[in-house]
Amino acid sequence: MPKILVKDVKIYYETLGEGEPICLIMGWGGSSVMWYRQREMLAKSYKVILIDNRGTGRSAKPKYPYKMEMFIDDIKGVLDHLNISKLHLMGCSMGGMISQQFALTYPEMLSSLILCCTSANVKMPGVRNEDPEKLFLMTSVTPENLKEMFSLIFTKKYIDWLFSEEGRDEFNNLIGEMAKYPPTIKGMKNQFSAIQDHDVVNRLGEIKIPTLILVGKNDVLLPPRNSKIIHKNIANSELQILEGGHMFWIEAEKEFNKAVIDFLSKHKIN
């Protein structure tokens, strides 16, 4: 399992496929395995770079509060190690926040940007700014606390389907992926510190590259109004509101994947 040392922190990464590089950045508390509905699909046409953010997955979990600049340095370190100077970047939720800040820090490196279920400032009205302990998945899992957690990231319709006989296979797939590298409460709290400081609303106009903004219609954590603000402030952007909740890249997999592939096919790396 490849890891590199970025300054004093070991960061896990992996690559799949060949072609134009696209780096995928997962959200708060999640590891790169949660792209399990996109990674192989994208690897058919692209070189997919998966990174576990510090504090999660197989990367190190330094015991201090993180800053957005640290996540940016970690990504840049991986890309430099892979000799990648131009790429597409896609991030969801906190990963979308990191991606915004990366685009503002290294605009020359990006050919296109995909921002999913994210915000330019988490202190905006309507954002569910949850305490990390409330969202932490306990090691002793029951159907009741799973449903409670799922209610924050999926629609009721999808949750009912997951717990039905018809959705059993997908339920097992989802839980299997989530259980591979579960987050720690300390790691989530340290990531949460970076989220709290995120505010780039007044700088979004500096992003000039083609940008696709995707969000689930029924997202209760980062509602579509946040994506609309990003769209309004990035001139060269398009917004698509798809079915689903916060983790709509799983819930609305086919629609999400089509939107991503269609966008990437229009914006080749020069």
HELIX and SHEET records of a PDB file:
HELIX    1   1 SER A   32  TRP A   35  5                                   4    
HELIX    2   2 ARG A   39  ALA A   43  1                                   5    
HELIX    3   3 MET A   68  HIS A   81  1                                  14    
HELIX    4   4 MET A   94  THR A  105  1                                  12    
HELIX    5   5 PRO A  107  MET A  109  5                                   3    
HELIX    6   6 PRO A  132  LEU A  135  1                                   4    
HELIX    7   7 PRO A  143  PHE A  150  1                                   8    
HELIX    8   8 LYS A  156  LEU A  162  1                                   7    
HELIX    9   9 ARG A  168  LYS A  180  1                                  13    
HELIX   10  10 ILE A  185  GLN A  196  1                                  12    
HELIX   11  11 VAL A  201  GLU A  206  5                                   6    
HELIX   12  12 PRO A  224  ASN A  233  1                                  10    
HELIX   13  13 PHE A  248  GLU A  251  1                                   4    
HELIX   14  14 GLU A  253  LYS A  266  1                                  14    
SHEET    1   A 8 LYS A   3  VAL A   6  0                                        
SHEET    2   A 8 VAL A   9  LEU A  16 -1                                        
SHEET    3   A 8 TYR A  46  ILE A  51 -1                                        
SHEET    4   A 8 GLU A  20  ILE A  25  1                                        
SHEET    5   A 8 LEU A  87  CYS A  92  1                                        
SHEET    6   A 8 LEU A 110  CYS A 116  1                                        
SHEET    7   A 8 THR A 211  GLY A 216  1                                        
SHEET    8   A 8 SER A 237  LEU A 242  1                                        
END                                                                             
